[in-house]
Amino acid sequence: EKKLLIFSSSEINLILGNIHHTKLRQIVSIGAYTGMRLNEVLTLKFSSISLSEKIIEIINTGSFATKTKKNRIIPIPNTLLKELNVLFIDTDNDTPILVDSESYIFSTDGKAPFNKSYITRKFKSVLRKLNLNEDLHFHCLRHTYFSNLSRLNVPVNYIKELAGHSSIKTTEIYLH
């Protein structure tokens, strides 16, 4: 049986503190604090995030489907709120930034999301620079998030729904 690879809290803080590219740091923060898959993060549109309700909606569309084809709503923890706030509010003068709500957040032109393998390589280079375990990768942020929920005694059915798992058996991998 393969050991579940997870990051420690100090490793997450170290990683986020050493990512100087704003968009990459936002992508990693969302992965770390929501348990979203990389493809789900990269296909987020501005309309997917409600800061006032503190939720992210992951919705299947004609051009995007989650791994299990399940729509879900993910709560935005306070640790992530500030990072996401800069997407919508100009912090210099505290005014809203005008964005096309149907544009991709993580994109060069709003029309196509960043390439998944590009982000994977960038994330891996950060891990190598910090001399972290070579086996760690972006998906380990997801494992970390759900393992932490389990440690906090969050009910397994709730974790299953947040993860978008079809089966409770998949979710039980995180209960260790």
Salt bridges, closest charged atoms under 4 A:
GLU40 OE2 - ARG37 NH1 2.95
GLU40 OE1 - ARG72 NH2 2.86
GLU83 OE1 - ARG25 NE 3.38
GLU102 OE1 - LYS45 NZ 3.79
GLU134 OE2 - ARG128 NE 2.75
GLU161 OE2 - LYS160 NZ 3.36
GLU172 OE1 - LYS169 NZ 3.99
